[in-house]
Amino acid sequence: MNDNMARLLAYIERYRDAHGKSPTHDEMRNAMGWANKSYVNQALINMDRLGFLRRIPGKPRSIYATRSGLQMIQTSEAANG
């Protein structure tokens, strides 16, 4: 997982904690400062493929960090201070 993926996953988890649901793709794009939603979609696909998150098919705003994803967030945040 690269730093952008770790930052995105950390943002998703903070948002879930605050709002009880995952952020929209637009909210993720804005939070990351990315130009378009395709970057968000590709990052989510890659993190899902790598096992750092899971999405519930057919249910909007249902992105969850896996145990390994949560560990990656902690490792990344510790390394970046």
Residue pairs with C-beta under 8 A, 6 or more apart in sequence:
1 9
1 47
1 50
1 52
1 72
1 76
3 76
3 80
4 32
4 43
5 43
5 46
5 47
5 52
6 72
6 73
6 75
6 76
6 77
7 32
7 76
8 28
8 31
8 32
8 40
8 43
8 44
8 47
9 47
9 52
9 53
9 65
9 69
9 72
9 73
10 73
10 76
10 77
11 23
11 28
11 31
11 32
12 22
12 23
12 28
12 53
12 63
12 65
13 65
13 70
13 73
15 22
15 23
15 27
16 22
16 63
16 64
21 61
21 62
22 61
22 62
22 63
22 64
23 31
23 61
24 61
25 37
25 40
25 41
26 37
28 40
29 35
29 36
29 37
29 39
29 40
32 39
32 40
34 40
44 53
44 55
44 63
47 53
47 69
48 54
48 55
51 66
51 68
51 69
52 65
52 66
52 68
52 69
52 72
53 63
53 64
53 65
53 66
53 69
54 63
54 64
54 66
55 62
55 63
55 64
56 62
56 64
65 73
